[in-house]
Amino acid sequence: MTVTLERPADSPGVVAIRLANPPVNATSIVDLAALTEMLASLSSDDRVVVISAEGRGFSAGGDLKEMEGLPGHEGIVGQCVESARACVAISQCPVPVVVAVHDYCLGVGLELVGSADISIAADNAVFQWTEVDNGTVGGAAQGYRMLPPQTLRYLMFTAEPIGAAELHRLGGLTEVVTPERLSERAMEIATTIAAKPAGLLRKLKASLDGLEPFDVESAMRYEQGFIFQLNLEGEGSAARQRFLQGDRQGIATTTAHDDR
């Protein structure tokens, strides 16, 4: 994946980070590390961050081919460590973080969205907690921040997809717009925020973070204890192999949850 950072000349104070990894935007260990480093490199002039993706989908989740291709448990450990670092970097970023989602968002992509301050999505976007099918248990740390407990539990136990409109209705997204408006709307929100006094923004962000009963790092490390156990016992890798061998579907094409 290529992770790029840009400071648009016509939007002072806005930092635009873009992810791109054809064909499906699977997120690698290096991608997550790069995202973390970019967020750590913000200057005192930066007032808001916008994270988006190019190409097909916002995120197909962690790169399963990479996880299975690396020796021993290096792949799953690397993915866990770097996803936690990236999510902590987003949630503890000194300035607000806006995430813009198009097409689909799975696995670690949902962790990034759930760690942000503001999340907007195209109205045709689909979200899916796929962990149970991938031999893992991650995603609840951010999911509990986005959804009522029983709704999240249903989506995680079934791995059933949910559309942007329904996720927004339940409180899991800030706003839903047409695909054509997504980038423009994300920048409108960012520009509005960037116009606020820099010192006030950072103090407000720190205040909100301190008041919210949500510790990304501790929650993810708790989940990862179960992930490591599943992999040591072989069940995690077996589930990933079923996907890589074509024995089960990857990205969902329907949102059955929205039809009930």
Phi and psi in degrees as GROMACS dihedral restraints (atoms count N, CA, C in turn):
[ dihedral_restraints ]
;  ai    aj    ak    al  type     phi  dphi    fc
    3     4     5     6     1  -105.6    20    10
    4     5     6     7     1   124.0    20    10
    6     7     8     9     1  -111.0    20    10
    7     8     9    10     1   119.6    20    10
    9    10    11    12     1  -119.5    20    10
   10    11    12    13     1   151.1    20    10
   12    13    14    15     1  -124.8    20    10
   13    14    15    16     1   133.2    20    10
   15    16    17    18     1  -138.6    20    10
   16    17    18    19     1   144.3    20    10
   18    19    20    21     1  -113.8    20    10
   19    20    21    22     1    95.2    20    10
   21    22    23    24     1   -56.3    20    10
   22    23    24    25     1   130.7    20    10
   24    25    26    27     1   -62.4    20    10
   25    26    27    28     1   -30.4    20    10
   27    28    29    30     1   -90.4    20    10
   28    29    30    31     1     5.2    20    10
   30    31    32    33     1  -135.9    20    10
   31    32    33    34     1    74.4    20    10
   33    34    35    36     1   -56.7    20    10
   34    35    36    37     1   134.7    20    10
   36    37    38    39     1    90.2    20    10
   37    38    39    40     1    -9.7    20    10
   39    40    41    42     1   -94.9    20    10
   40    41    42    43     1   132.1    20    10
   42    43    44    45     1  -113.1    20    10
   43    44    45    46     1   121.4    20    10
   45    46    47    48     1  -105.8    20    10
   46    47    48    49     1   117.7    20    10
   48    49    50    51     1  -110.5    20    10
   49    50    51    52     1   129.9    20    10
   51    52    53    54     1  -124.7    20    10
   52    53    54    55     1   138.3    20    10
   54    55    56    57     1  -107.0    20    10
   55    56    57    58     1   141.3    20    10
   57    58    59    60     1  -155.1    20    10
   58    59    60    61     1   120.3    20    10
   60    61    62    63     1  -149.2    20    10
   61    62    63    64     1    81.8    20    10
   63    64    65    66     1   -58.2    20    10
   64    65    66    67     1   150.9    20    10
   66    67    68    69     1   -91.8    20    10
   67    68    69    70     1   -15.7    20    10
   69    70    71    72     1  -124.7    20    10
   70    71    72    73     1     5.8    20    10
   72    73    74    75     1    60.1    20    10
   73    74    75    76     1    49.4    20    10
   75    76    77    78     1   -73.9    20    10
   76    77    78    79     1   142.7    20    10
   78    79    80    81     1   -99.7    20    10
   79    80    81    82     1   119.7    20    10
   81    82    83    84     1   -91.2    20    10
   82    83    84    85     1   171.2    20    10
   84    85    86    87     1   -60.9    20    10
   85    86    87    88     1   -43.1    20    10
   87    88    89    90     1   -64.6    20    10
   88    89    90    91     1   -38.6    20    10
   90    91    92    93     1   -59.3    20    10
   91    92    93    94     1   -48.2    20    10
   93    94    95    96     1   -63.5    20    10
   94    95    96    97     1   -40.7    20    10
   96    97    98    99     1   -64.1    20    10
   97    98    99   100     1   -40.0    20    10
   99   100   101   102     1   -64.2    20    10
  100   101   102   103     1   -41.6    20    10
  102   103   104   105     1   -61.0    20    10
  103   104   105   106     1   -44.2    20    10
  105   106   107   108     1   -59.9    20    10
  106   107   108   109     1   -46.1    20    10
  108   109   110   111     1   -65.3    20    10
  109   110   111   112     1   -37.3    20    10
  111   112   113   114     1   -64.2    20    10
  112   113   114   115     1   -42.1    20    10
  114   115   116   117     1   -68.3    20    10
  115   116   117   118     1   -29.1    20    10
  117   118   119   120     1   -76.7    20    10
  118   119   120   121     1   -15.8    20    10
  120   121   122   123     1   -95.5    20    10
  121   122   123   124     1     7.2    20    10
  123   124   125   126     1   -61.4    20    10
  124   125   126   127     1   145.5    20    10
  126   127   128   129     1   -98.2    20    10
  127   128   129   130     1   172.9    20    10
  129   130   131   132     1   -67.5    20    10
  130   131   132   133     1   -16.6    20    10
  132   133   134   135     1   -85.1    20    10
  133   134   135   136     1   -13.7    20    10
  135   136   137   138     1   -80.0    20    10
  136   137   138   139     1   132.7    20    10
  138   139   140   141     1  -120.6    20    10
  139   140   141   142     1   -16.6    20    10
  141   142   143   144     1  -161.4    20    10
  142   143   144   145     1   147.4    20    10
  144   145   146   147     1  -117.8    20    10
  145   146   147   148     1   136.2    20    10
  147   148   149   150     1  -116.1    20    10
  148   149   150   151     1   122.8    20    10
  150   151   152   153     1  -109.4    20    10
  151   152   153   154     1   125.2    20    10
  153   154   155   156     1  -141.4    20    10
  154   155   156   157     1   179.6    20    10
  156   157   158   159     1  -135.2    20    10
  157   158   159   160     1   155.3    20    10
  159   160   161   162     1  -110.1    20    10
  160   161   162   163     1   153.9    20    10
  162   163   164   165     1    85.1    20    10
  163   164   165   166     1  -154.4    20    10
  165   166   167   168     1   -77.1    20    10
  166   167   168   169     1   114.2    20    10
  168   169   170   171     1    75.7    20    10
  169   170   171   172     1   152.4    20    10
  171   172   173   174     1   -74.7    20    10
  172   173   174   175     1   -47.0    20    10
  174   175   176   177     1  -161.7    20    10
  175   176   177   178     1   130.6    20    10
  177   178   179   180     1   -91.2    20    10
  178   179   180   181     1    10.5    20    10
  180   181   182   183     1    92.2    20    10
  181   182   183   184     1  -169.6    20    10
  183   184   185   186     1   -64.3    20    10
  184   185   186   187     1   153.1    20    10
  186   187   188   189     1   -76.2    20    10
  187   188   189   190     1    98.7    20    10
  189   190   191   192     1   -67.2    20    10
  190   191   192   193     1   -33.8    20    10
  192   193   194   195     1   -62.5    20    10
  193   194   195   196     1   -41.2    20    10
  195   196   197   198     1   -65.3    20    10
  196   197   198   199     1   -43.9    20    10
  198   199   200   201     1   -58.1    20    10
  199   200   201   202     1   -42.8    20    10
  201   202   203   204     1   -80.6    20    10
  202   203   204   205     1   -21.5    20    10
  204   205   206   207     1   -83.0    20    10
  205   206   207   208     1   -24.7    20    10
  207   208   209   210     1   -79.2    20    10
  208   209   210   211     1   150.6    20    10
  210   211   212   213     1   -68.0    20    10
  211   212   213   214     1   149.1    20    10
  213   214   215   216     1    55.9    20    10
  214   215   216   217     1  -133.7    20    10
  216   217   218   219     1  -101.6    20    10
  217   218   219   220     1    17.2    20    10
  219   220   221   222     1   -59.8    20    10
  220   221   222   223     1   -38.5    20    10
  222   223   224   225     1   -66.2    20    10
  223   224   225   226     1   -51.3    20    10
  225   226   227   228     1   -69.5    20    10
  226   227   228   229     1   -37.0    20    10
  228   229   230   231     1   -65.3    20    10
  229   230   231   232     1   -45.1    20    10
  231   232   233   234     1   -61.3    20    10
  232   233   234   235     1   -43.5    20    10
  234   235   236   237     1   -64.0    20    10
  235   236   237   238     1   -43.0    20    10
  237   238   239   240     1   -64.8    20    10
  238   239   240   241     1   -48.3    20    10
  240   241   242   243     1   -62.6    20    10
  241   242   243   244     1   -47.5    20    10
  243   244   245   246     1   -74.9    20    10
  244   245   246   247     1   -30.7    20    10
  246   247   248   249     1   -67.6    20    10
  247   248   249   250     1   -39.0    20    10
  249   250   251   252     1   -64.4    20    10
  250   251   252   253     1   -42.7    20    10
  252   253   254   255     1   -62.4    20    10
  253   254   255   256     1   -42.4    20    10
  255   256   257   258     1   -66.1    20    10
  256   257   258   259     1   -42.9    20    10
  258   259   260   261     1   -67.0    20    10
  259   260   261   262     1   -39.5    20    10
  261   262   263   264     1   -64.7    20    10
  262   263   264   265     1   -40.1    20    10
  264   265   266   267     1   -62.2    20    10
  265   266   267   268     1   -36.9    20    10
  267   268   269   270     1   -70.8    20    10
  268   269   270   271     1   -51.8    20    10
  270   271   272   273     1   -66.2    20    10
  271   272   273   274     1   -32.0    20    10
  273   274   275   276     1  -101.4    20    10
  274   275   276   277     1    10.9    20    10
  276   277   278   279     1   -56.7    20    10
  277   278   279   280     1   136.1    20    10
  279   280   281   282     1   -69.4    20    10
  280   281   282   283     1   -13.2    20    10
  282   283   284   285     1  -123.3    20    10
  283   284   285   286     1   161.0    20    10
  285   286   287   288     1   -60.6    20    10
  286   287   288   289     1   146.4    20    10
  288   289   290   291     1  -119.0    20    10
  289   290   291   292     1   125.4    20    10
  291   292   293   294     1  -108.0    20    10
  292   293   294   295     1   131.3    20    10
  294   295   296   297     1  -115.2    20    10
  295   296   297   298     1   133.5    20    10
  297   298   299   300     1  -115.9    20    10
  298   299   300   301     1   121.6    20    10
  300   301   302   303     1  -113.7    20    10
  301   302   303   304     1   131.7    20    10
  303   304   305   306     1  -125.7    20    10
  304   305   306   307     1   156.9    20    10
  306   307   308   309     1    63.2    20    10
  307   308   309   310     1   -84.8    20    10
  309   310   311   312     1  -145.3    20    10
  310   311   312   313     1   157.1    20    10
  312   313   314   315     1  -146.6    20    10
  313   314   315   316     1   114.8    20    10
  315   316   317   318     1  -125.3    20    10
  316   317   318   319     1   160.1    20    10
  318   319   320   321     1    48.2    20    10
  319   320   321   322     1  -121.9    20    10
  321   322   323   324     1   -61.8    20    10
  322   323   324   325     1   -25.1    20    10
  324   325   326   327     1   -59.7    20    10
  325   326   327   328     1   -40.4    20    10
  327   328   329   330     1   -67.5    20    10
  328   329   330   331     1   -31.6    20    10
  330   331   332   333     1   -65.5    20    10
  331   332   333   334     1   -38.9    20    10
  333   334   335   336     1   -66.6    20    10
  334   335   336   337     1   -44.8    20    10
  336   337   338   339     1   -61.4    20    10
  337   338   339   340     1   -46.5    20    10
  339   340   341   342     1   -70.2    20    10
  340   341   342   343     1   -13.1    20    10
  342   343   344   345     1   -90.9    20    10
  343   344   345   346     1   -12.4    20    10
  345   346   347   348     1   -80.0    20    10
  346   347   348   349     1   168.8    20    10
  348   349   350   351     1   -83.8    20    10
  349   350   351   352     1   -37.7    20    10
  351   352   353   354     1  -137.3    20    10
  352   353   354   355     1   134.0    20    10
  354   355   356   357     1  -132.6    20    10
  355   356   357   358     1   126.7    20    10
  357   358   359   360     1  -122.4    20    10
  358   359   360   361     1   155.5    20    10
  360   361   362   363     1  -144.7    20    10
  361   362   363   364     1   153.8    20    10
  363   364   365   366     1   -69.1    20    10
  364   365   366   367     1   148.3    20    10
  366   367   368   369     1   -69.0    20    10
  367   368   369   370     1   -12.7    20    10
  369   370   371   372     1  -100.2    20    10
  370   371   372   373     1     8.1    20    10
  372   373   374   375     1   -72.2    20    10
  373   374   375   376     1   148.1    20    10
  375   376   377   378     1  -123.7    20    10
  376   377   378   379     1   136.9    20    10
  378   379   380   381     1  -119.3    20    10
  379   380   381   382     1   143.1    20    10
  381   382   383   384     1  -153.9    20    10
  382   383   384   385     1   122.5    20    10
  384   385   386   387     1   -83.8    20    10
  385   386   387   388     1    99.7    20    10
  387   388   389   390     1   -96.1    20    10
  388   389   390   391     1     5.3    20    10
  390   391   392   393     1   -55.8    20    10
  391   392   393   394     1   -42.3    20    10
  393   394   395   396     1   -61.9    20    10
  394   395   396   397     1   -29.2    20    10
  396   397   398   399     1   -85.1    20    10
  397   398   399   400     1   -13.8    20    10
  399   400   401   402     1  -104.5    20    10
  400   401   402   403     1    13.1    20    10
  402   403   404   405     1    73.3    20    10
  403   404   405   406     1    31.2    20    10
  405   406   407   408     1  -142.2    20    10
  406   407   408   409     1   177.6    20    10
  408   409   410   411     1  -128.5    20    10
  409   410   411   412     1     7.0    20    10
  411   412   413   414     1   -70.4    20    10
  412   413   414   415     1   165.7    20    10
  414   415   416   417     1   110.1    20    10
  415   416   417   418     1   -19.6    20    10
  417   418   419   420     1   -73.1    20    10
  418   419   420   421     1   -28.2    20    10
  420   421   422   423     1   -54.2    20    10
  421   422   423   424     1   -46.9    20    10
  423   424   425   426     1   -85.4    20    10
  424   425   426   427     1   -30.6    20    10
  426   427   428   429     1   -60.2    20    10
  427   428   429   430     1   -38.7    20    10
  429   430   431   432     1   -67.4    20    10
  430   431   432   433     1   -19.7    20    10
  432   433   434   435     1   -80.1    20    10
  433   434   435   436     1   -22.7    20    10
  435   436   437   438     1   -99.6    20    10
  436   437   438   439     1   -29.1    20    10
  438   439   440   441     1  -138.0    20    10
  439   440   441   442     1   157.3    20    10
  441   442   443   444     1   -61.3    20    10
  442   443   444   445     1   147.5    20    10
  444   445   446   447     1   -53.2    20    10
  445   446   447   448     1   -46.9    20    10
  447   448   449   450     1   -71.2    20    10
  448   449   450   451     1   -30.5    20    10
  450   451   452   453     1   -66.7    20    10
  451   452   453   454     1   -45.3    20    10
  453   454   455   456     1   -62.3    20    10
  454   455   456   457     1   -44.3    20    10
  456   457   458   459     1   -60.5    20    10
  457   458   459   460     1   -41.1    20    10
  459   460   461   462     1   -60.3    20    10
  460   461   462   463     1   -49.4    20    10
  462   463   464   465     1   -64.5    20    10
  463   464   465   466     1   -34.0    20    10
  465   466   467   468     1   -79.6    20    10
  466   467   468   469     1   -37.9    20    10
  468   469   470   471     1   -68.4    20    10
  469   470   471   472     1   -35.5    20    10
  471   472   473   474     1   -94.6    20    10
  472   473   474   475     1   -20.4    20    10
  474   475   476   477     1    58.2    20    10
  475   476   477   478     1    27.0    20    10
  477   478   479   480     1   -79.6    20    10
  478   479   480   481     1   140.4    20    10
  480   481   482   483     1   -75.8    20    10
  481   482   483   484     1   157.6    20    10
  483   484   485   486     1  -135.2    20    10
  484   485   486   487     1   135.3    20    10
  486   487   488   489     1   -77.8    20    10
  487   488   489   490     1   162.5    20    10
  489   490   491   492     1   -60.7    20    10
  490   491   492   493     1   -41.1    20    10
  492   493   494   495     1   -62.4    20    10
  493   494   495   496     1   -42.8    20    10
  495   496   497   498     1   -70.8    20    10
  496   497   498   499     1   -39.6    20    10
  498   499   500   501     1   -63.6    20    10
  499   500   501   502     1   -38.4    20    10
  501   502   503   504     1   -65.4    20    10
  502   503   504   505     1   -42.9    20    10
  504   505   506   507     1   -59.3    20    10
  505   506   507   508     1   -34.7    20    10
  507   508   509   510     1   -84.9    20    10
  508   509   510   511     1    -3.1    20    10
  510   511   512   513     1    97.5    20    10
  511   512   513   514     1     6.5    20    10
  513   514   515   516     1   -84.8    20    10
  514   515   516   517     1    -9.2    20    10
  516   517   518   519     1  -134.2    20    10
  517   518   519   520     1   153.4    20    10
  519   520   521   522     1   -77.1    20    10
  520   521   522   523     1   -41.7    20    10
  522   523   524   525     1  -158.8    20    10
  523   524   525   526     1   150.6    20    10
  525   526   527   528     1  -125.4    20    10
  526   527   528   529     1   133.1    20    10
  528   529   530   531     1  -134.8    20    10
  529   530   531   532     1   173.2    20    10
  531   532   533   534     1   -69.0    20    10
  532   533   534   535     1   155.1    20    10
  534   535   536   537     1   -55.8    20    10
  535   536   537   538     1   -35.9    20    10
  537   538   539   540     1   -67.5    20    10
  538   539   540   541     1   -24.8    20    10
  540   541   542   543     1   -95.4    20    10
  541   542   543   544     1    -7.1    20    10
  543   544   545   546     1   -58.7    20    10
  544   545   546   547     1   -56.2    20    10
  546   547   548   549     1   -62.1    20    10
  547   548   549   550     1   -43.2    20    10
  549   550   551   552     1   -62.7    20    10
  550   551   552   553     1   -44.2    20    10
  552   553   554   555     1   -66.6    20    10
  553   554   555   556     1   -39.1    20    10
  555   556   557   558     1   -59.6    20    10
  556   557   558   559     1   -42.1    20    10
  558   559   560   561     1   -71.6    20    10
  559   560   561   562     1   -33.1    20    10
  561   562   563   564     1   -62.3    20    10
  562   563   564   565     1   -45.4    20    10
  564   565   566   567     1   -62.7    20    10
  565   566   567   568     1   -46.3    20    10
  567   568   569   570     1   -62.0    20    10
  568   569   570   571     1   -41.1    20    10
  570   571   572   573     1   -65.7    20    10
  571   572   573   574     1   -39.0    20    10
  573   574   575   576     1   -61.4    20    10
  574   575   576   577     1   -44.8    20    10
  576   577   578   579     1   -66.0    20    10
  577   578   579   580     1   -42.9    20    10
  579   580   581   582     1   -64.6    20    10
  580   581   582   583     1   -19.0    20    10
  582   583   584   585     1   -78.4    20    10
  583   584   585   586     1   -10.6    20    10
  585   586   587   588     1   -79.3    20    10
  586   587   588   589     1   158.2    20    10
  588   589   590   591     1   -59.5    20    10
  589   590   591   592     1   133.3    20    10
  591   592   593   594     1   -59.1    20    10
  592   593   594   595     1   -46.4    20    10
  594   595   596   597     1   -64.9    20    10
  595   596   597   598     1   -38.8    20    10
  597   598   599   600     1   -65.4    20    10
  598   599   600   601     1   -42.6    20    10
  600   601   602   603     1   -57.8    20    10
  601   602   603   604     1   -46.4    20    10
  603   604   605   606     1   -67.7    20    10
  604   605   606   607     1   -38.0    20    10
  606   607   608   609     1   -70.2    20    10
  607   608   609   610     1   -38.9    20    10
  609   610   611   612     1   -63.1    20    10
  610   611   612   613     1   -42.8    20    10
  612   613   614   615     1   -61.1    20    10
  613   614   615   616     1   -45.1    20    10
  615   616   617   618     1   -64.3    20    10
  616   617   618   619     1   -38.6    20    10
  618   619   620   621     1   -65.2    20    10
  619   620   621   622     1   -46.6    20    10
  621   622   623   624     1   -62.0    20    10
  622   623   624   625     1   -41.8    20    10
  624   625   626   627     1   -63.1    20    10
  625   626   627   628     1   -40.4    20    10
  627   628   629   630     1   -69.7    20    10
  628   629   630   631     1   -29.4    20    10
  630   631   632   633     1   -84.4    20    10
  631   632   633   634     1   -26.1    20    10
  633   634   635   636     1   -76.1    20    10
  634   635   636   637     1   129.0    20    10
  636   637   638   639     1   -80.8    20    10
  637   638   639   640     1    60.8    20    10
  639   640   641   642     1  -143.6    20    10
  640   641   642   643     1   109.4    20    10
  642   643   644   645     1  -107.8    20    10
  643   644   645   646     1    99.1    20    10
  645   646   647   648     1   -56.2    20    10
  646   647   648   649     1   -48.6    20    10
  648   649   650   651     1   -62.6    20    10
  649   650   651   652     1   -49.4    20    10
  651   652   653   654     1   -63.9    20    10
  652   653   654   655     1   -41.8    20    10
  654   655   656   657     1   -64.3    20    10
  655   656   657   658     1   -42.3    20    10
  657   658   659   660     1   -70.0    20    10
  658   659   660   661     1   -37.1    20    10
  660   661   662   663     1   -66.0    20    10
  661   662   663   664     1   -34.3    20    10
  663   664   665   666     1   -64.0    20    10
  664   665   666   667     1   -48.4    20    10
  666   667   668   669     1   -58.2    20    10
  667   668   669   670     1   -41.7    20    10
  669   670   671   672     1   -67.5    20    10
  670   671   672   673     1   -22.4    20    10
  672   673   674   675     1   -59.9    20    10
  673   674   675   676     1   -40.5    20    10
  675   676   677   678     1   -71.3    20    10
  676   677   678   679     1   -36.6    20    10
  678   679   680   681     1   -61.3    20    10
  679   680   681   682     1   -46.1    20    10
  681   682   683   684     1   -63.6    20    10
  682   683   684   685     1   -39.5    20    10
  684   685   686   687     1   -61.6    20    10
  685   686   687   688     1   -45.0    20    10
  687   688   689   690     1   -59.6    20    10
  688   689   690   691     1   -37.4    20    10
  690   691   692   693     1   -76.3    20    10
  691   692   693   694     1   -36.9    20    10
  693   694   695   696     1   -64.2    20    10
  694   695   696   697     1   -33.7    20    10
  696   697   698   699     1   -83.1    20    10
  697   698   699   700     1   -10.5    20    10
  699   700   701   702     1    95.4    20    10
  700   701   702   703     1   -11.5    20    10
  702   703   704   705     1   -70.8    20    10
  703   704   705   706     1   -36.2    20    10
  705   706   707   708     1   -63.6    20    10
  706   707   708   709     1   -49.2    20    10
  708   709   710   711     1   -64.3    20    10
  709   710   711   712     1   -37.0    20    10
  711   712   713   714     1   -62.1    20    10
  712   713   714   715     1   -39.9    20    10
  714   715   716   717     1   -65.9    20    10
  715   716   717   718     1   -41.4    20    10
  717   718   719   720     1   -65.9    20    10
  718   719   720   721     1   -36.6    20    10
  720   721   722   723     1   -64.6    20    10
  721   722   723   724     1   -36.4    20    10
  723   724   725   726     1   -60.4    20    10
  724   725   726   727     1   -37.9    20    10
  726   727   728   729     1   -70.6    20    10
  727   728   729   730     1   -46.9    20    10
  729   730   731   732     1   -64.6    20    10
  730   731   732   733     1   -28.3    20    10
  732   733   734   735     1   -86.8    20    10
  733   734   735   736     1     0.6    20    10
  735   736   737   738     1    81.4    20    10
  736   737   738   739     1    18.5    20    10
  738   739   740   741     1   -85.3    20    10
  739   740   741   742     1    -6.5    20    10
  741   742   743   744     1  -149.5    20    10
  742   743   744   745     1   158.9    20    10
  744   745   746   747     1   -70.1    20    10
  745   746   747   748     1   148.8    20    10
  747   748   749   750     1   -95.2    20    10
  748   749   750   751     1   -99.8    20    10
  750   751   752   753     1   -72.5    20    10
  751   752   753   754     1   129.9    20    10
  753   754   755   756     1   -72.3    20    10
  754   755   756   757     1   150.9    20    10
  756   757   758   759     1  -113.1    20    10
  757   758   759   760     1    -7.2    20    10
  759   760   761   762     1  -130.3    20    10
  760   761   762   763     1   158.4    20    10
  762   763   764   765     1  -120.8    20    10
  763   764   765   766     1    77.5    20    10
  765   766   767   768     1   -59.8    20    10
  766   767   768   769     1   -31.4    20    10
  768   769   770   771     1   -60.1    20    10
  769   770   771   772     1   -31.0    20    10
  771   772   773   774     1   -74.4    20    10
  772   773   774   775     1   -17.5    20    10
  774   775   776   777     1   -87.2    20    10
  775   776   777   778     1   -11.1    20    10
